[in-house]
């Protein structure tokens, strides 16, 4: 098929999609909102990258000056040194406060027990540190501690997956340069290599996710979504409703159907971007009556997916926390594209949870307008 025909077909399909009488206005508004958000994110990305590079330069200059003059590091420089190293020893450095005075460093805040000794030993070996005063609150388990919540990845894995703002800014600039260079090259092979490398650097810097995760390789969850809300219904009633996956289409708009089997497996049919139906099989991995439900896809499923629902009695009602991770086709990059076409799971989950609340409290679903208002109020 000639290129012009392909381009024309693509433009025609896009026009039909965005000019649809029923959903076209919402789709156009979503793209406009995404463009404005992207512009704001770019400005934030550049500003944070500049600040990080200036900070790194200041720390490096301080270290070099101290090395040349053999004078003790100033308190701010020493704090910067400690903070730059903490990520090697703990998974949540933001939970720890660092102060310094004449070479003596004081650490305070929260830390899991298994990270405590390593951090104290590591900080004591940093150049310029003469003593470490331990004011940390040590927890045997991080569960339930807000400042220690979130990712529980090991520090080596976290360091590999997350780039600092300055690194991201430099990498994106290098990726843009390589891409422009590739477009100007006449050599097909050299141009292709430069173009592929440039695009990879730009994608890695823009999303701050490993390339394997962006590409949707097995073992990586491309998208993580979570939501917590209060439902005015007994925990026993909420658990009974959610433990039956057949009820999920009643409050999750994109879930077309769920068929459950006696061995704990379930077959899901979900509406994907552009109306494409995606199917997979899951299995319940853990249940605790009135407290917890966990499930994940079986090996070989088209979409790698896992989820959990935590229930907690709250007065006469129930506190529900839903967490889901999934690896869509084409990984996180596929999710970015899907968002432009109205398939953003993070915003849709807000509406789904409001629909769940309404279903359990009143027995009926809300209108789309009420759903959007409720999602905004609970976001």
URRA-V645152 format. One record per helix or strand of 2 or more residues. SS is the DSSP state (2 for helix, 1 for strand). FROM is the first residue (numbers start at 1). TO is the last residue. Records with the same first field share a line. If there is no record, write none. Layout:
# URRA-V645152
SS: FROM-TO, FROM-TO
This chain:
# URRA-V645152
2: 3-18, 24-69, 75-86, 93-95, 113-124, 146-148, 155-161, 165-184, 188-207, 211-214, 235-243, 245-251, 273-275, 331-340, 345-362, 368-378
1: 96-101, 104-112, 131-139, 223-231, 255-260, 265-271, 277-288, 292-297, 304-314, 317-327
